[in-house]
Amino acid sequence: MNDKCIILNEQLQRLGTPYKFKETPYCVVCVSHDTVCVTGCGYKVVCLLSVSTDNTITLTREINTTSMFISICCMSPSNMVVSTYDDPRPVRMISVDGVESDFDHSLTFPMKTYKLDESRCTYVQSKNTLVLTDRLAHTVYIHDTVKGTSRAVTNENIQEPLGACPGPGDTVLVCSMDNHSIVHLTIDGKILGTYPVDMEFPFSICVSKYGTRLAVSNCSEGNKKLHLYKTSQAMS
């Protein structure tokens, strides 16, 4: 909410100088070793930023979009998957060149238009699996984008799911906000485990490139946290 992009090391110490946006950013993804893509840095805008070896962040390009995007994750080296709000298409795609596209009609998405903090998405590249969370329906939707199949996962451990990311070994990690925990799922929707976190309403989550670190942040009023965890062999 301070409109910045900040680089932290594994001790969560700041590196370099934060980049200041014109408006509040929503989500960030690394698309290469020196390039990040950020949603919400303007009205219907996606920003491409470059990161130098001395951790200087520079705006490379602003991409104007036709939809309002929130979460963003990599689908391939040149394409990203994004969740939307105030749009009847809850999930869309955008290339690093700014070309927007939609998933095939064989994929069945919820027939609803989400508000700002009601849904997020992620993508498990190795399994061509798209994951969409529905916070108010307490549901995680898992879509096989090759086979065109979809399944809805509900469970007492999944309460107000929001942020999600690929987990170790082709799995999925989802923030269960109302349970103050992280739920670990297979791409078939089987729950592998539930991990309480020492924060209220975990909101956003990501795993490091080699699956050894897990970062979680929350959206609690007045008690905002960012935690970095080591992942154990039990999780992977």
TAHU-V707353 format. One record per residue. N is the residue number from 1. RES is the residue in three letters. PSI is psi as a letter, one per 20 degrees, with the letter a starting at -180 (* if undefined). OMEGA is omega as a letter, one per 40 degrees, with the letter a starting at -180 (999 if undefined). Layout:
BEGIN
n=N res=RES psi=PSI omega=OMEGA
n=N res=RES psi=PSI omega=OMEGA
END
This chain:
BEGIN
n=1 res=MET psi=i omega=i
n=2 res=ASN psi=j omega=i
n=3 res=ASP psi=k omega=a
n=4 res=LYS psi=q omega=i
n=5 res=CYS psi=p omega=a
n=6 res=ILE psi=p omega=i
n=7 res=ILE psi=p omega=i
n=8 res=LEU psi=q omega=i
n=9 res=ASN psi=a omega=a
n=10 res=GLU psi=i omega=i
n=11 res=GLN psi=j omega=a
n=12 res=LEU psi=k omega=i
n=13 res=GLN psi=q omega=a
n=14 res=ARG psi=p omega=i
n=15 res=LEU psi=p omega=i
n=16 res=GLY psi=b omega=a
n=17 res=THR psi=p omega=i
n=18 res=PRO psi=q omega=i
n=19 res=TYR psi=p omega=a
n=20 res=LYS psi=p omega=i
n=21 res=PHE psi=r omega=i
n=22 res=LYS psi=h omega=i
n=23 res=GLU psi=r omega=a
n=24 res=THR psi=p omega=i
n=25 res=PRO psi=q omega=a
n=26 res=TYR psi=g omega=a
n=27 res=CYS psi=q omega=a
n=28 res=VAL psi=q omega=i
n=29 res=VAL psi=q omega=i
n=30 res=CYS psi=o omega=i
n=31 res=VAL psi=i omega=i
n=32 res=SER psi=a omega=a
n=33 res=HIS psi=h omega=a
n=34 res=ASP psi=j omega=a
n=35 res=THR psi=p omega=i
n=36 res=VAL psi=q omega=i
n=37 res=CYS psi=p omega=a
n=38 res=VAL psi=p omega=i
n=39 res=THR psi=q omega=i
n=40 res=GLY psi=j omega=a
n=41 res=CYS psi=j omega=i
n=42 res=GLY psi=r omega=a
n=43 res=TYR psi=o omega=a
n=44 res=LYS psi=l omega=a
n=45 res=VAL psi=p omega=i
n=46 res=VAL psi=p omega=a
n=47 res=CYS psi=p omega=i
n=48 res=LEU psi=p omega=a
n=49 res=LEU psi=q omega=i
n=50 res=SER psi=q omega=a
n=51 res=VAL psi=p omega=a
n=52 res=SER psi=r omega=a
n=53 res=THR psi=h omega=i
n=54 res=ASP psi=j omega=i
n=55 res=ASN psi=k omega=i
n=56 res=THR psi=p omega=a
n=57 res=ILE psi=p omega=a
n=58 res=THR psi=p omega=i
n=59 res=LEU psi=p omega=i
n=60 res=THR psi=g omega=a
n=61 res=ARG psi=q omega=i
n=62 res=GLU psi=p omega=i
n=63 res=ILE psi=p omega=i
n=64 res=ASN psi=p omega=a
n=65 res=THR psi=r omega=i
n=66 res=THR psi=i omega=i
n=67 res=SER psi=r omega=i
n=68 res=MET psi=o omega=a
n=69 res=PHE psi=q omega=i
n=70 res=ILE psi=e omega=a
n=71 res=SER psi=q omega=a
n=72 res=ILE psi=p omega=i
n=73 res=CYS psi=r omega=a
n=74 res=CYS psi=p omega=i
n=75 res=MET psi=h omega=i
n=76 res=SER psi=r omega=i
n=77 res=PRO psi=h omega=a
n=78 res=SER psi=i omega=a
n=79 res=ASN psi=q omega=i
n=80 res=MET psi=q omega=i
n=81 res=VAL psi=p omega=a
n=82 res=VAL psi=q omega=i
n=83 res=SER psi=q omega=a
n=84 res=THR psi=r omega=i
n=85 res=TYR psi=q omega=a
n=86 res=ASP psi=k omega=a
n=87 res=ASP psi=p omega=a
n=88 res=PRO psi=i omega=i
n=89 res=ARG psi=o omega=a
n=90 res=PRO psi=h omega=i
n=91 res=VAL psi=p omega=i
n=92 res=ARG psi=a omega=i
n=93 res=MET psi=q omega=i
n=94 res=ILE psi=p omega=i
n=95 res=SER psi=r omega=i
n=96 res=VAL psi=i omega=i
n=97 res=ASP psi=i omega=i
n=98 res=GLY psi=j omega=i
n=99 res=VAL psi=p omega=i
n=100 res=GLU psi=q omega=i
n=101 res=SER psi=r omega=a
n=102 res=ASP psi=q omega=i
n=103 res=PHE psi=q omega=a
n=104 res=ASP psi=q omega=a
n=105 res=HIS psi=i omega=i
n=106 res=SER psi=h omega=i
n=107 res=LEU psi=p omega=a
n=108 res=THR psi=o omega=i
n=109 res=PHE psi=q omega=i
n=110 res=PRO psi=p omega=a
n=111 res=MET psi=m omega=i
n=112 res=LYS psi=q omega=i
n=113 res=THR psi=o omega=a
n=114 res=TYR psi=q omega=i
n=115 res=LYS psi=a omega=a
n=116 res=LEU psi=g omega=a
n=117 res=ASP psi=l omega=a
n=118 res=GLU psi=i omega=a
n=119 res=SER psi=q omega=i
n=120 res=ARG psi=r omega=i
n=121 res=CYS psi=r omega=i
n=122 res=THR psi=r omega=a
n=123 res=TYR psi=p omega=i
n=124 res=VAL psi=o omega=a
n=125 res=GLN psi=g omega=a
n=126 res=SER psi=h omega=a
n=127 res=LYS psi=j omega=a
n=128 res=ASN psi=l omega=a
n=129 res=THR psi=p omega=i
n=130 res=LEU psi=p omega=a
n=131 res=VAL psi=p omega=i
n=132 res=LEU psi=p omega=i
n=133 res=THR psi=q omega=i
n=134 res=ASP psi=n omega=a
n=135 res=ARG psi=g omega=a
n=136 res=LEU psi=h omega=i
n=137 res=ALA psi=i omega=a
n=138 res=HIS psi=l omega=a
n=139 res=THR psi=q omega=i
n=140 res=VAL psi=o omega=i
n=141 res=TYR psi=p omega=a
n=142 res=ILE psi=p omega=a
n=143 res=HIS psi=p omega=i
n=144 res=ASP psi=o omega=a
n=145 res=THR psi=i omega=i
n=146 res=VAL psi=g omega=a
n=147 res=LYS psi=h omega=a
n=148 res=GLY psi=j omega=a
n=149 res=THR psi=q omega=a
n=150 res=SER psi=q omega=i
n=151 res=ARG psi=q omega=i
n=152 res=ALA psi=p omega=a
n=153 res=VAL psi=p omega=i
n=154 res=THR psi=q omega=a
n=155 res=ASN psi=q omega=a
n=156 res=GLU psi=h omega=i
n=157 res=ASN psi=i omega=i
n=158 res=ILE psi=n omega=a
n=159 res=GLN psi=o omega=a
n=160 res=GLU psi=l omega=i
n=161 res=PRO psi=q omega=i
n=162 res=LEU psi=e omega=a
n=163 res=GLY psi=q omega=a
n=164 res=ALA psi=q omega=i
n=165 res=CYS psi=q omega=i
n=166 res=PRO psi=p omega=i
n=167 res=GLY psi=a omega=i
n=168 res=PRO psi=q omega=i
n=169 res=GLY psi=l omega=i
n=170 res=ASP psi=k omega=i
n=171 res=THR psi=a omega=a
n=172 res=VAL psi=p omega=i
n=173 res=LEU psi=p omega=a
n=174 res=VAL psi=p omega=i
n=175 res=CYS psi=o omega=i
n=176 res=SER psi=n omega=a
n=177 res=MET psi=g omega=a
n=178 res=ASP psi=i omega=i
n=179 res=ASN psi=i omega=i
n=180 res=HIS psi=l omega=a
n=181 res=SER psi=r omega=i
n=182 res=ILE psi=p omega=i
n=183 res=VAL psi=p omega=a
n=184 res=HIS psi=p omega=a
n=185 res=LEU psi=q omega=i
n=186 res=THR psi=r omega=i
n=187 res=ILE psi=i omega=i
n=188 res=ASP psi=j omega=i
n=189 res=GLY psi=j omega=i
n=190 res=LYS psi=p omega=i
n=191 res=ILE psi=p omega=a
n=192 res=LEU psi=h omega=a
n=193 res=GLY psi=r omega=i
n=194 res=THR psi=p omega=a
n=195 res=TYR psi=o omega=i
n=196 res=PRO psi=q omega=i
n=197 res=VAL psi=q omega=a
n=198 res=ASP psi=m omega=i
n=199 res=MET psi=q omega=i
n=200 res=GLU psi=p omega=i
n=201 res=PHE psi=m omega=i
n=202 res=PRO psi=p omega=a
n=203 res=PHE psi=h omega=a
n=204 res=SER psi=q omega=a
n=205 res=ILE psi=q omega=i
n=206 res=CYS psi=q omega=i
n=207 res=VAL psi=q omega=i
n=208 res=SER psi=r omega=a
n=209 res=LYS psi=g omega=a
n=210 res=TYR psi=j omega=i
n=211 res=GLY psi=j omega=a
n=212 res=THR psi=i omega=a
n=213 res=ARG psi=q omega=i
n=214 res=LEU psi=p omega=i
n=215 res=ALA psi=p omega=a
n=216 res=VAL psi=p omega=i
n=217 res=SER psi=r omega=a
n=218 res=ASN psi=r omega=a
n=219 res=CYS psi=k omega=a
n=220 res=SER psi=p omega=i
n=221 res=GLU psi=p omega=i
n=222 res=GLY psi=i omega=a
n=223 res=ASN psi=l omega=a
n=224 res=LYS psi=p omega=a
n=225 res=LYS psi=q omega=i
n=226 res=LEU psi=o omega=a
n=227 res=HIS psi=q omega=i
n=228 res=LEU psi=p omega=a
n=229 res=TYR psi=q omega=i
n=230 res=LYS psi=p omega=i
n=231 res=THR psi=p omega=a
n=232 res=SER psi=r omega=i
n=233 res=GLN psi=h omega=a
n=234 res=ALA psi=h omega=i
n=235 res=MET psi=h omega=a
n=236 res=SER psi=* omega=999
END
